[in-house]
Amino acid sequence: MQAISKLIRRLPVRKKLMLAIVGVGVFVLLFTSAIMTFTAVQDKKQSIVDTLSLTATIIGDNSVMALVNSEPDIVSEKFLGLL
């Protein structure tokens, strides 16, 4: 660690400023990338939940209608189609 601080102390002011600017730029880029990745993962999870919920609702509604109308063969066809 001391070697790095000695190296930085010996650098001219112009190079120190460039190092600071580039360091901040890299940090901002990495932070933004991390936030965007986290957001994309959360959006994908929510999309999967929405799709599964919609599929379950459709299957449930169709099964209830078949059961209410006393059509067990249609219900068994629907469940066999899921396998």
C-alpha positions as CSV (number, residue, x, y, z in Angstrom):
1,M,0.0,0.0,0.0
2,Q,2.9,2.4,0.8
3,A,4.4,1.7,-2.6
4,I,1.2,2.8,-4.3
5,S,1.0,6.0,-2.2
6,K,4.7,6.8,-3.0
7,L,4.0,6.3,-6.7
8,I,1.0,8.6,-6.6
9,R,2.9,11.2,-4.6
10,R,5.6,11.3,-7.3
11,L,3.1,11.8,-10.1
12,P,2.7,15.2,-11.6
13,V,-0.6,17.0,-10.7
14,R,-1.9,16.6,-14.3
15,K,-1.5,12.8,-14.1
16,K,-3.1,12.7,-10.6
17,L,-6.1,14.6,-12.0
18,M,-6.4,12.3,-14.9
19,L,-6.2,9.3,-12.6
20,A,-8.9,10.7,-10.4
21,I,-11.2,11.5,-13.4
22,V,-10.7,8.0,-14.9
23,G,-11.2,6.4,-11.5
24,V,-14.5,8.2,-10.9
25,G,-15.6,7.3,-14.5
26,V,-14.8,3.6,-14.0
27,F,-16.6,3.6,-10.6
28,V,-19.7,5.2,-12.1
29,L,-19.7,2.8,-15.1
30,L,-19.4,-0.2,-12.8
31,F,-22.1,1.1,-10.4
32,T,-24.5,1.8,-13.3
33,S,-23.9,-1.6,-14.8
34,A,-24.6,-3.3,-11.5
35,I,-27.9,-1.3,-11.1
36,M,-29.0,-2.1,-14.6
37,T,-28.2,-5.8,-14.1
38,F,-30.1,-5.9,-10.9
39,T,-33.1,-4.2,-12.5
40,A,-33.0,-6.6,-15.5
41,V,-33.0,-9.6,-13.2
42,Q,-35.9,-8.3,-11.2
43,D,-37.9,-7.5,-14.4
44,K,-37.3,-11.1,-15.6
45,K,-38.5,-12.6,-12.3
46,Q,-41.6,-10.4,-12.4
47,S,-42.3,-11.5,-16.0
48,I,-42.0,-15.2,-15.0
49,V,-44.4,-14.7,-12.1
50,D,-46.9,-12.8,-14.3
51,T,-46.8,-15.5,-17.0
52,L,-47.2,-18.4,-14.5
53,S,-50.1,-16.6,-12.7
54,L,-51.9,-16.0,-16.0
55,T,-51.4,-19.6,-17.1
56,A,-52.7,-20.8,-13.7
57,T,-55.7,-18.6,-13.9
58,I,-56.6,-19.8,-17.4
59,I,-56.2,-23.4,-16.5
60,G,-58.2,-22.9,-13.3
61,D,-61.1,-21.1,-15.0
62,N,-61.3,-23.7,-17.8
63,S,-61.3,-26.5,-15.2
64,V,-64.0,-24.9,-13.0
65,M,-66.3,-24.4,-16.0
66,A,-65.8,-28.1,-17.0
67,L,-66.5,-29.3,-13.5
68,V,-69.6,-27.0,-13.1
69,N,-71.0,-28.4,-16.4
70,S,-70.3,-32.0,-15.2
71,E,-67.9,-32.8,-18.0
72,P,-65.1,-34.9,-16.3
73,D,-63.7,-36.2,-19.5
74,I,-62.9,-32.6,-20.6
75,V,-61.2,-31.9,-17.2
76,S,-59.1,-35.1,-17.6
77,E,-58.1,-34.1,-21.1
78,K,-57.0,-30.6,-19.9
79,F,-54.9,-32.1,-17.1
80,L,-53.4,-34.8,-19.3
81,G,-52.5,-32.1,-21.8
82,L,-50.4,-30.4,-19.1
83,L,-48.2,-33.4,-18.6
